[in-house]
Amino acid sequence: MKPYKVVIFDWDGTLMDSDKRIVACLKAAALRADLPLLTDAEYRHIIGLSLPIALSALYPNASEWQQKVMDAVYRWQFMEANPTQMHPYTGMIDLLDSLKQAGYLLAIATGKSRPGLDSVLAETGVADYFVLTKSGEETACKPDPLMLQQIVDALGITVADALMVGDSVYDLDMAQRIGMDALAMTHGVHDAPQLAVYHPVAFCDDLMQLKSWLLSC
């Protein structure tokens, strides 16, 4: 018998290789707001947070006007203007299809906006695999565990029935705060030593490893 009924995925850095696109959009937004460019590593570190929280973390001394400009320009860049490519990690469709056939319910808990999430779900054609999706701007920002609590409540399950799969410290911290098991993906924005602090039940380097791990549970 499977130990979990539901697998909850983060999106960026977990199922979608999108960090280069996000970094490029953040740089474009910073320049438009007359803010200094930071390193790629600094921009990558905030991937997973809701956009307003991420911008405040990157530029805590920005004026209200600069914050509004960055927010608007980032959204426009990501949704329409930026040419930087992003793509699902290898094996995403096979993973989701295999887990669904094995009887798992699948959900998403992401820091993305609802328009951003809906856009990438439509672009990749995987929306129907997920019984529930939570956007970071619809609830509390990670690592607050509210979105996980809302998912388990909506599905009528307990925290012990669910597994959080993520690539960032925010994903794993969120799960730890609510007492939910978490699995760390090492192909995303934070590396294994950073993720190990939160004692995940396993580490996977790619989605093929994740599929094997979950189907062997």
HELIX and SHEET records of a PDB file:
HELIX    1   1 ASP A   19  ARG A   32  1                                  14    
HELIX    2   2 ASP A   40  HIS A   45  1                                   6    
HELIX    3   3 LEU A   51  LEU A   58  1                                   8    
HELIX    4   4 GLU A   64  TRP A   76  1                                  13    
HELIX    5   5 GLN A   77  ALA A   81  3                                   5    
HELIX    6   6 MET A   92  GLN A  101  1                                  10    
HELIX    7   7 ARG A  114  THR A  124  1                                  11    
HELIX    8   8 ALA A  127  TYR A  129  5                                   3    
HELIX    9   9 LEU A  146  LEU A  155  1                                  10    
HELIX   10  10 VAL A  159  ASP A  161  5                                   3    
HELIX   11  11 VAL A  169  ILE A  178  1                                  10    
HELIX   12  12 ALA A  192  ALA A  196  1                                   5    
HELIX   13  13 LEU A  207  LEU A  215  1                                   9    
SHEET    1   A 6 LEU A 132  SER A 135  0                                        
SHEET    2   A 6 LEU A 105  THR A 110  1                                        
SHEET    3   A 6 VAL A   6  PHE A   9  1                                        
SHEET    4   A 6 ALA A 162  GLY A 166  1                                        
SHEET    5   A 6 ASP A 181  MET A 185  1                                        
SHEET    6   A 6 ALA A 202  CYS A 204  1                                        
SHEET    1   B 2 MET A  16  ASP A  17  0                                        
SHEET    2   B 2 HIS A  87  PRO A  88 -1                                        
END                                                                             
